[in-house]
């Protein structure tokens, strides 16, 4: 599914009407893979840009995969942008 530039309704092939639309304003899709999509989004409260990775619900139904995703999140939180 194509992302048409800036929009307030979250368009994802897995979450057509996401609960995230209240927290984020989605700008565009940055990438898509077999298990997830990544979007450029802006947090509504602060205006800060975020890269938001949205996983397929099927991927997250496996506990081992959930553990790997959680480890990825923790690793990404430790990164410092110059």
C-alpha positions in Angstrom: 0.0 0.0 0.0 1.5 3.4 -1.0 1.8 6.2 1.5 0.7 9.5 -0.1 3.1 12.0 1.6 1.9 13.7 4.8 -1.3 12.4 6.3 -3.0 12.0 9.7 -4.5 8.6 9.1 -2.0 5.8 9.5 -1.9 3.7 6.4 -0.2 0.3 6.9 -0.9 -2.9 5.2 -1.3 -4.4 8.7 -3.0 -1.6 10.6 -5.3 0.5 8.3 -6.7 2.5 11.2 -4.0 2.4 13.8 -4.4 3.6 17.4 -1.0 5.3 16.8 -2.6 8.1 14.7 -3.6 10.0 17.9 0.0 10.1 19.1 1.8 10.5 15.7 1.4 12.3 12.5 2.8 10.1 9.7 4.8 11.6 6.9 5.9 8.8 4.7 6.9 5.1 4.5 10.7 4.7 4.8 10.8 1.0 4.1 8.9 -2.2 4.0 10.0 -5.8 4.5 8.4 -9.2 5.0 7.8 -8.7 8.7 7.5 -4.9 9.3 7.1 -1.4 7.8 9.0 1.7 8.9 7.5 5.1 8.8 8.8 8.7 9.3 6.4 10.1 11.9 6.2 13.1 14.1 5.1 12.9 17.7 2.1 15.2 18.1 3.0 16.4 21.6 6.6 17.4 20.9 6.9 17.6 17.1 10.0 15.4 17.2 10.7 13.1 14.3 10.6 9.4 14.9 11.2 6.3 12.8 8.3 4.0 13.7 8.6 0.3 12.9 5.3 -1.5 12.7 5.4 -5.3 12.8 3.0 -7.7 11.3 0.6 -9.1 14.0 1.6 -12.7 12.9 5.2 -12.0 13.6 4.4 -10.8 17.1 2.3 -13.8 17.9 5.6 -15.8 18.5 7.1 -15.3 21.9 10.7 -15.8 20.7 10.2 -13.1 18.1 8.7 -10.8 20.7 11.9 -11.2 22.8 14.1 -10.4 19.7 12.0 -7.3 19.0 12.3 -6.2 22.6 16.1 -6.7 22.5 16.2 -4.6 19.3 14.2 -1.8 20.9 16.6 -1.8 23.9 19.6 -1.7 21.6 18.1 1.2 19.6 17.4 3.2 22.7 21.1 3.2 23.6 22.1 4.8 20.3 23.1 8.4 20.3 22.6 10.5 17.2 25.4 13.0 16.5 
